Every structure is written in structure tokens, then in C-alpha cells.
Amino acid sequence: MSSRQMRWAQTAPKWLTLMVAAFGLLLTGCPDEGVECGEGLTDCNGSCVDLSSTATACGACNVACGQGQVCVESACQCQAGTQACAGACVATASDPRNCGGCGIVCGSGQVCESGQCKLTCSQGLTVCGNSCVDLAKDSGHCGSCDTACTDAKSCHAGLCTYDVVAACFNTGQVVGIQAGTSIKGPNRQLGERPQTVAGMQDVLLVLDAAKKLRQARLTDYSVLPGAPDTGNAPNQVLVEDPYVYVINSTSNTLLVLQRKTQPGPLTDGTRFPQGLGLEPVASVDFGANTNPFAMAKLGTDLWVTLYGNLGGDVSAGGKVARVDVKNPLQPQLSTPYIQLPTGGALQPFEDSNPVPSPAGIVAHHGRLYVTLNNLDPNTFGAGGPGLVARIDPQSLEVTYLSLGDNCLNPGWLAPVGDKLLVSCGGDATYDANYNLVAVKKTAVVLLDAQDAVAATQVLECPAANSSCALPSAGRFAVVGSLAYVGDNNAGRIFVYDVTSSGITEVRGLGASAQPPIPACQNSSGFSLVGDVVAIP
């Protein structure tokens, strides 16, 4: 079992305290009691608000930012793409009174496009009050001329939402982040123990460890009706509209759900005011103790890593399963499973006898890449170096790739252009109260187009900072060249820029980086960022 799974299985009942939802009502005749809000949220007039990131309550209740401003660390500032001109935040790319710069006014009958005054807008753009804008992308005119995105949201296909969403497992919240600026939006209470999220149409799906697939508006995370049951320990959700695939780790199943509701016109931030109408339509059983961990789709096949149960039947894991979903209503499981090599192929450390423990999986360059925790089942510690299994989906040939000397317990991976980024949780030690007291070789590793290690960024606290919470790199999302890496211990998100020359730490623990994003802070103990996901 990985350090991540040990934490879920052994500690959740001890540290998780469920908070009352943000929508609790005041009792009649007791106006001073207020509502009970979750971690980091404040009762503002009966609603639970994140004062650090809410433009309508920035730093304190009833303190609103000005037009075009966002709330960043409890202070108002101009949102991305705008600048302050005469005390107002304006988009100089399209504002006819500040076209290309403050105070540059376009002439009568002219429009402003890309910071230049013109007679007409280019084809494909919309005229909004003498501004030329793309309603599908312009955060000041998103979907319509009168809709401006707030709270650091971006405009995605005419819908205001965040570029990146993180699931805060401990605090029962989700939080959005704007890519590029790395500005955090308000934390929202949503579910009990959100493990991962995904976007479907204009709905946010939240896979909850409480065995529910919850739904919310993608624009503001307000809850929508419908929360179908999943299996035990749901671990990953994959969306291919109208189908949704859910991996259930301790139920050892793949669940297929189908959207039954038809989309309507985009009104009030959603096409689905009553939810997606998701219904289970099929399932696949991988067998006892297989513990399916993650999945990736290549062609018409879903490939699923079978982690196994290190506390019981070790032989049930160390495999990759193949499920034909050409017809999602009738998924077909192929057998036998792909058995990952053991023994010397895992380069075991002295006195160790590790098993592969396959975790994350991704399709890349027409092949499958699988992270191997490479753990010793007797100690739950690293039994060998960090490895990635590369699988040819045609021949089923398996090749092991080394991740270098500074990576132990790799867990997640994703393409960045023609390269591949891998996160390594490290060899972690916990005390009797499940506090992380030591961690070795947690890092992010970049493989080049030839699958060789191109760069490694080690996560570590500065030696002089005794108050720094130990890091452990977990799941992550990639937007362009930026990787948003979740922290398995202290609820932070680290940001790295993957360039042709390697990895640059943008927000992290190094002296040249800005501090990490405080996404999932938990005052009562450790905080697991369950997942970080990019919204298309």
C-alpha cells in the first residue's frame, strides 16, 4: 500500500471532522447564532465566505472590490488582462477610452481591437460598446457583452470558470485557480471528502470518498441535484460525454454512468439546472484485492492499473487491465491481465523485496506509461528506486524506465508537450498520530521525448526554516507549460514551468520562488490535496 493509501485507510476516521454545509439556515428567532462554516470560511450574513479570495467580501464581510478587481490574499487588485487607469481596472486591449494604454481614446465611430483603434472589428469578433471581443474567451465579455468573469475566473467557451480545480480531501472543499497568474479563487464547501473532480459540459463532477458522485455548477460550485452512488473508495473519474467512468479501489470495480439529461440553453451559468441525470449503466469487476488505482483511455480501450493489496493478497496487484469500451454500455474485460515484471527488474534495495505497485497511468506517444511505487510490502517503504513502466499496447511489451537518484515512490504523471512529467511522493515516515515527520526524495521529474530524464526538481524545506511543513508531491494538472502539483501533507500547490531547458520552480519552497498556493489549508492537522485537475 502506498503512503497515500495508508493515510486514507488508517487515518481518515481519526482526523476527519465533517463541517456543516455552507447553506445552513438560521433558526427563526435566533438571528445571532449564524451558521457553522468549514475550514477557512467565515459567516457573512448567513453565507460561508472565503475572505481571502472573494471579491464581494475581501478581507472582511461587506468589503467589495471595485469593478474589474479580484481579491488576492484579502486585498483587491486588478484582474489579469487589465490595468489601473484613473482608478479603474480596464482592458486596454479592447477599451476604446484606453486603447493600447491609459488615456488613448479612439475617434468617433472607431472600435478598439488588440490595443489599436480601427474602423471595424475583424471577422469572428463581436462589437460590445465599441470594443472588439471574442465572447468565447474574453473574461470581460464572456458569452455575452454584459457578462464579466469575477473571482479570478477565465472565460472557457463562453463560460466563466477556473482553469484548474483542486479537491481538498480533509476539509471537504474544492478551490479554483487561474492559470498563469496562479491566483486562487474562494474555497467552497462541496461534499465530505472530495477525492477528484472533472468538468462535464458546464457541470463540475466531484468524486467523493463518501461514495457519491456529486454535481455542481462549474461557474460558482453551487450544488446541483443528483449524486449517484459509487463503489467503495472511489479514486478517479474520467469523462467522455455522455459517459462517465469511475474507478472504485476497494470495491475492485469500474463503474460506467451515462448522462440522461439533454442540454438546454446556457442560462444563469448552467445548461443543466437539475443536474446531468447520471445513471449507472454498466460495471466491471477486476477481482478480489486487485485495488484498481487509475485509468487512461487509448483508442477504444480503458487501461486500468491494479495496485493490489499489500496488507493481504500481494499477488492480486502488480498488473494492468484492459477494458474494451467501444460500446460503453457493454464493457468487455480482457484477460489475462498484463503482469508487470518483478525481482531484479525492480532494482531492489539491499534486504528489500519490492512489488511494482502500479499507480498513475497515461497514454503518451501511442504508448502507456505507468508509475510504479516500487514498495516493500513488509515495511511499506521504498524497496527500490522510482520507475515508470512503458507498455506497448500492441505487443504488450513492458520496459522499465529509471527516474534517477532523487525520486522514490512515484505516483502521478502527465504529458507536457512531447515530454512527460512525473511526481514522486518520496519515502515518507509518519508518527503514531499520522503526522509526516520525515520524507526522502520527493520530487518532480521530467522525461524528454526519448524517455530519458531531462530534469529533476526536488521538493524540500529550506534548512533554516524549522516551521516549514514537509512536502510530498502528489497528483497534478498541466495547463500549457505550467504544472500545478498538489501536496500530500500540507494542502499546498506547487507550480513549475516546464520549458525546453528543464523545470523552473515558480511557486514552491526554494529561495527564488514565490510561496506555494495555500489551496487546502487545515488548521487541525495534515491536509491532502486529493487531486488537481485542468478544466478544458
N, C-alpha and C positions, 0 to 999 in steps of 0.2 A: 504494500500500500504506500502511495506517495505521501509526503508530508502534508500535501493539500488534502488528501482523502482522510488521513488520520485526524486532521483537525476537524473535518466535518463529522466523522463518525464518533469521535470521542469527546469533543468539547462542546458541540452545539447546545446540548441540554444545560450546560453549566453557565455559559456566558451569554446566551441569547435571551434578552428580555423584550417581549413584544410591546410596542408602543401603540396607544390608541390612535386610530387613523386621524388624518388632518381634518376630516369632515365631521367630527363630533359636534353635537348640538348642545348649546347651553340649556340648562334646565329652566323652565319657566319659574320666575320668582327668585332666581339665584344668579343675577347678572354678573356678579363679581367672581364666580368660580372659574370662568373661562374654559378652555379646552386643554387637554393634555397633549402636548406636541412631542414629536420624536426628536432624536438626537440632532442638535444644531438648529432646531426650528423654534420660533417664538410665536406666541399667541398675539396676533394683531387683529383686534376686533372680531374674534371668533374664528379666524383662519390661521393656520400654521404657516409661518413665513420664514424663509431663509434671508435674514437681514444682510448677509454678506454679498448677495448676488441678485436681489430683487429690485428692479428699477422703481417700482411703486412704493417700496419700503426699504430704502437704502441706508443701513446703519441704525435705523430706528423706525418704528411704526409711523406711518403717515408722512414720511420724508420721501418725496418723489423726485426722481431725476428729471431733468429737462428733456424736451423733445430731441430725439436722436442720441440720447445718452444711455449708457448701460451702467450697472452697478458692479464694481470690481473691488473686492475686499472692503466692502462697506463704504466705498466712495464713488461718486459719479464721474464718468469720463465719456468722451465721445466714442461712439462705436466704430468698429473697423470700417474703412471706406469713407469716413467723414473727418472733417477737421473744424476747429473752432474759428468762426468768422463773426466778429462783432457780437460775441457772447452766445452764438448759436452754433450747433453742430450741423454742418451742411456737407452734402456730397458734391464736391467741386467737379466731379466727372460729369454731372448732369444738371446742376443747379444753374439756371440762366442768370441769376443775380450774382453768382460766384463761379463762373465757368472757367475752370482751369486754375483758379486761385481766388482768394478772398477779394471782393470788390470789383471783379471783372464782370461787367454787365453786358449781356447780349443785346443787340439792337432790336428795334421793334420788328416783330414778325419772325425773328430768328429763334432757333432752338439750340439747346446745349447737348452735345454728344461727345463723350470721351474727352471732356475738358476743352472742347472747341465749339465756337459759335458757328452754326450752319443755317442754311435756308430750310432744309428738310431733314428728317431723320432717315437713316439708312434702312433698307428693306429688312423686315423682321423685327424692328424695334417699334415700340408704342410711344405715342406722344402723351405725356402726363404733365399738363400745365407748362408747356414749352421745354420739358425735359424729355430726352430720348432714352428709354429704358427697355430692358429685357425683363418682362414680367415673370419669366421663369427663373431668373437669377438675381434680380435686383432686390436687396433686402429693404430698401426704402419704398419699393413699389412691388410687392410680392404677390403675384396672382391677380392683382388689380391695382389701379393707381392709388387707391385710398388705403392700402394695407401696408403698414411698415412693421418690420420684424423688431421685436424687443428682446431684452434679456440675453443679448449676445447670440441670438439665433441667426442662421443663414437662410437663404432662400433656395429651396430644393424643389425644382419643377413646380414653382408657384406656391409652395407651401413653406411656411416659416417653421423651422425646426433646427435642432443642433446637428452638427457634423458627426459628433462622437457621443455615445451614451455609455455610462459606466453603471454596473449593478453593484450596489453596496450591500453585501450579504449580511453583515452584522446588524446594520441599522434599519434594514427594511426600506431602503430608499433607492431611487435612481437619480442620476445627475447628468446633465448635458454639458458638452464642452464645444466651443467654437474652434475649429481647426485653424492653424496659422497663428492666431492671437493667443490660443490656449486659455481663453477666458472661460471660467466656469460659470454655468448658469445656476439657478437655485436648486438645491436638493429637494426632492419631492418624495413624500411617503407613498410607497406603492408596493403592496404585498407584505409578506412576512420576512422571507429570506430570498430575495431575488438572486438567482444564480447567473442568468444571462438574459440578453434582450435581442430583439430583431425587429426590423421595420417590415410591415406588410401593407401595401397601399399607403394610406395615411394613418395607420394604426400602429402603435408600439406594442409588441408582444413581450411579455415578461414571464420568463420561465422561473417559477418559484419553487424552492426546495420544499415548500409546504404542499407539493403535489398538485399545483394549479398552473394553468397557462392563462395568465391574466392579460387584459387588454386595456389600453389607454389611448387617448388622443396623442398623436405624435407632436402636435403643436404645443401642448401645455401639460401633458402627462395626467390630465384628469381622467378618472376611471370610467371605462365603458362597460356596459353589461356583458356578461358571458365570461366564465372562467372554467373551461372544461378540465376535468381531472387528467393527470398524467400518471405514470407509474412511480415507484419509489426511487428517490434520489435522482430526479431529472437533472441532466448535466449539460445538454446542449440542444439548441433549437436551430433548425435550418429551414429557410423559407423559399419555396418555389411556387408562387401564387398560381393556382388556388390551393396548393398543398403545403402543409407544414409537417416537418419531421422532428420528432423528439426522441432523444436517447435517454433511457432510464437505467441508471447504473445498477442499483441493487435489485431491480425487477428483471434485469438482464434482457430488456426488450427495446425494440424500435417501434414507436407509435406513429401512425400516419393519420393526420387530420385534414379535413377539407373545408374550405370556405364555402358556405352555403348562401350567404347574403350577397346580393348583387349591388355593385357600387351605384350611388346616386350622384347628383351634382355636388360639387365642393361647396358646402355651406357651413359657416361657423366653425371652420377648421377641421371638418371631417366629412367624408363621404359615407361613413358608417355610424350614424348616431346611436344605433343599438348594437354596435359591435359587429364582428365578422361572421357570426353564426358558425363558429368552428365545431365540427363534429368528427369524432373518431370514425375512420373508415377501414382501417386495416392495422395489423401489428405483426411483428416478427419476434420470435423467441430465440435467443442465441444459446441458451442452455445455462444450467446452474453454475453460479460462481464465475461466469465469464466477465461480468462487470464491464459492459461497453462504456467507453470513455468519451470518444469523439468521432466525428464523421466528416467525410468530404465527398463531393459528387464529381464524377468524371464520366462524361458521356451519359449513358442511361443507368449507371451503376452508382450505388452508395457504398463507400468503403468505410468500415467501422473498426476502430481499434478495440480489442478485447484486453483490458488491463489485467484481469484476473484478481483473485482474492488471496492476497499474501497471508492473511490470517487463517486460511483454510486450504482450499484446493488450488495450489500454485499451478498445476498442470492445465487448469481451465483458461489461463491467460496466456500472454505472450504470443497472441495471434492477431490476424487481421481478417475480418469477414467481408464478404462481397454480397450485396443485395441488389438484384435487378429490379429497378423501379420504372421500367419502361411504361408499365401500367401501375401507377401508384396505388390503385385500388386492389391490386393483387401482387404485392411484392414477393419476389422469389429469392430465397436464401440459397447461395451456392455452398456446397460442401465438397471436400473438406476445407477447413479454414487454412489460410496461409500461416504456417508455423515459422516464427522468427528464430533464427539461429541462436544457440546458447553456447555455454562453455567458453572456449578460448576466443570465439568471435566477439565476446563482450569485453575482452581485455581486462579480466577481473583483477582487482587489487589483491595484495597478499592476504591470505586467510579469508578471502571472500568467495562466495558462490552466488553471484547475482543472477537475476532473471530479467528479461528485457523490459517488462512493464511498459508497453506502448501507450502513449498518452495522446498528444495532439497529432493531427493528420491534415495534409493539404495536398491538392493537386497543383503541380507546377511543372512546366515544360513537358506536359504529356505523361508525367510520371507521378507517383505518390511518394510523399516524404512523411516519415513518422518519427516523432521524438521518442526516445527510449529513456525512461527514468533510470534504468540500469541499477536497480536497488538489490541489496542483500535481504532476503525475506526474514532472516533471523535477527537482524539489527534494525531494519527499516532505514538504514543509512546507505550512502552511495557505495555500491560494490564494485564500481568501475567508472571510467570516465564518461563524460557526456557524449552520446552518439545519436545519429539520425539514421534510420533505415530508409534506403531508397529502393522502391519497388517498381519493376517494370510491369504494367498492368496486363501485357500480352503474354510474356514468358513467365511472369511471376517470380523472376529472379530477384533476389534480395542482396543489396550491397550496403555495408555499414560505412558511414562517414564519421570521421572524428571531428569533434567541435573544439579541440585544443585543450590546453592545460588549465584554463581558467573557467571551465564550465562543468558543473555537476548537476545532476537531476534536471535535464531539460524537459520542458513541459509544453510549450506552445510554439507555433511557427506560422509565418505568413510571407507571401511574396512581396518584395518591394522592387517593382520593375522586373528586370531579369535576374535579380538576386533573391536570396531567401534569408529572412531574419528569424532567429531562434532565441527564445528566452530560457534562462536556466535558473531554476529556483534555488539551487545551491544545496549543500549538505547542511541541514538545519538541526539544531538541538533545542529542545523545549524543557522547561522545568515542570514540576508537579502540577503547577497551575496553568500549564499550556502557554506560558509566555516564551517567546523566542529569545533565547539567551546567547546563542552563537549561530553563525552561518558562514559557510566557506564556499567561495567560488560561485556566487550568484552573479549573473552577467547577461548581456545580450550579445549574440554572435552573428556575424554577417557572413554568409556563404556567397561566393561570386557565381557567375554564370556557369562555371565549370565545377561547382560544388566544392570548392576549396575555401578554407577560412580566409576571409579578406580583412576582417577587423573584429576586435572584441572590446566591449565596453564593460568593465567590471563595476558593479554597484557596491559601494562601501561607504561607511560613515567616515568623515574626517577624523583623524586620530585625536585632534584637540577638542572635539565636540562630544563630550560624555553624555549629553542629553539626546543625541541623535538616535531615533528608533532604528533598529536594524532592518535593512531592506531584504526583500525576497521577490525576485521578478516572477510575475505570473502571466496571465493572458493579456493580449494586447490587440490593438487595432492599428491599421495603416491608412493614412489619408495622404495621397501624393507621396512625398518623400519623408513625411513625419510619422513616427511610430509612437503611439500612446500606450505605455506599458503599465499595467496595474501592479500594485504592491500587495503581496500576500499577508503582510504583517501590520502595516500602519496606515492603511487606507489612502495611500498617496498614488499619484500617477506621474511617472517619469516620462519625459518627452525627448526623443532622439531624432536627429535629422540624418537620414541615410543618403549619402552623396557618393559620387564616383570615387572619392578618396577615402571613404570609410564611414565612421559613425561619429557624429558630433552631439555631445550632451547639451540639450537646450534647457531643460528643466530637470534638475537632479540634485545630487549631493556634492558634486565637485565644486571647486572654488570658482570656476569660470562660468558656471551655470546658474540660472535663476532657480529659486526653490521649487520643489515639486508641487504639483497641483493638489491641494487638500480636498480630494474628492469625497472620501468616505470616512470622515473623522469620527472616532468613537472614544468618548471620554472614560468609558468604563473598562477598556481593555483593548486587545488587538482588534484589527479591522481588516477583513478580507475584501479586496476588490474582486468580486466574483468573476467579472468579465468586463472587457472594454470592446465596444463594437462600433464600427463606422456605419452611418446611415447613407445609403446610396443617394 
